[in-house]
């Protein structure tokens, strides 16, 4: 009997190891796929490209992209900070380390590691969310459905406002509309998905608040619905001609009584792929 139990345990552990290795390989494949969406046409930013946009949008681009900067739209990011595994009442923040490739509007992949006595690791993309403890035992495995796709789309196109501003320059699928003196709305479309993102800028054009309605189940009923989501960028630094926030805090139910900042990230390194 004990022998059979040992064999069963070995088979289970072997299966989990194979699944973990498979997921790691798929992560690498997706990362390399997204790299290919970088713009290598050597087109450089000119203020004339945004001359017909609403004034707050022109302010935003003048601040975010230096004239003559190659319009690179894919970035690799390394970050650290705090990520909540709890609720507003009991946040249970954990120190995090994460890497990301952002290729809006094509997709993203975010790999997370929460160190500790029982480490948690995994990845989040437009296609899946997969996390495990001890690098082996799955605790979350979901995706490949419309709810996940819509939720992820909202996340990564909003993040492109923070970290890849060239990816939100106007085209046939990206439209801009003024909301008030300091707020502008960008609407991004991709394969039938639409996302509005509101950007509030200061007098210099620096984004101080990014908000949108996100398709999310991060609520007490755990049901997918449109609900407020927002981020506050700060600590801007210039990287390869782009002014990028090196600190971002994001909240579910932003601006409501249930607002909860679950994500607090500091950028350790960001680079725009140019080869």
Helices and strands as residue ranges (DSSP letters): H 2-35, G 47-50, H 55-64, E 75-84, E 93-103, E 107-114, E 120-125, E 128-133, E 137-143, H 146-163, G 165-168, E 174-180, E 183-190, E 193-201, E 207-216, E 225-239, E 242-252, E 260-272
